[in-house]
Amino acid sequence: MENLKLLQLEKLQATLNRVYKEVPFYRHLFDSVSFNPEDFSDLEDLKKIPFTTREDLSKNYPYNMFAVPLREVVRILATSGTTGNPLVVGYTRNDLSILTDLSATALRNMEVTKDDVVQITFHPGLFSSAFGIQSGAEIIGASVIPVHFEDPYKQLKILQDYRTTVLVCTPSYAIWLCETLPQAKINPNSLFLKKIILCGEPFTETQRSIISDTFKVEVYNLYSIMEVFGPGIAFECKEKKGLHFMENHFLVEVIDPESLLPVKPGETGELVITTLTKEAFPLIRYRTGDLVIYKYENCPCGFPYPILTSSILGRRDDVVIIRGLKFYPSQIDEILASWAGEPLKFQIVLEKKEGLDEVFLFLVPSEKFFSDSFIEQEKIKKQLEERLYLHLNIPVKIKFVEEGSLEKRNNKLLQIVDKR
Ligand SMILES: [Zn+2]
């Protein structure tokens, strides 16, 4: 492990010197805490540098975070930001080749081989994932089918006719395919599919088992965050013990989002990433906003780097604080789904009554749990409320509603409506 530390130190020294020279944002940031990259000699010294946030990236729109002249940038991507400006990231030729290599390493560790037929389906906006995975799979020698349209029937037809063995998509899209399967009259046993790789969004273990049970395949997690790099930052191996990080290219910290201090193994915190090899768009101590449980242990698969985290539990910004207690909407999703055996549609509504915060859960009951009898419905509601209280320590009042009555924005269901 000493070798890894030395390698990280060497690459970090070079990165810090480069961003100090080339990126005014980092020059000001380092100067503000009297940090001189020339004196950097220990990985611990990194903690002297303040964090970089999404907001910093938005403020430096479009090219001010680039550490190379534009003529060396061969690809530019944008994603939505926090201040109205999109986040714009760039890749040099070398960055793209590292992206391909990392993506290929992740896929190999998921046991994707040259014999596989890989169908990649992504909504527009996840292009860094799409091209990274495509080039990674091609390096391995797999046959790649990029399919950019949304229609689940067409995707399923390709899945069947082209004998796809590996499907790459977002978790929500995979659920949509599961729901479409019966209408498309496709028997999952007749497919050649062996694994599904989920990328682009966090997902719960219940969602994973629904997808896995429906298609009768292994489901893997590939972590991708565009502003940091794309796919290949971290992945899940066949052991499924958590996310493996590519520590030869990224320095990983997990911090308490409030105290900003590192958390201990087994604790939940926010993922912070420093890039070690990126040329066009290096990031120093970037707060991803993604929450994970930190682990530090070797995996039986033999992958050489020991930082493992749980899958992404949710976003830091999604935290709901009620009477001083915290919870994440993903926890409610998990509790409901494990109770119902399938993900349920819901909306959390926060209200203030006589100075006290109250939590309402507007729940669309699935057919299976819908009862004509009022008494039966009340019984189900009570059971669920008790279960939620047991897990969250917060009283949650449930109201059964029809899907159409839930508040939407831009046609997307809002997870939380805060009326306090
Ligand atoms: Zn492993």
Residues whose N, C-alpha, C, O or C-beta is under 5 A from the ligand:
A	BS01	ZN	C237 E239 C299 C301 F303
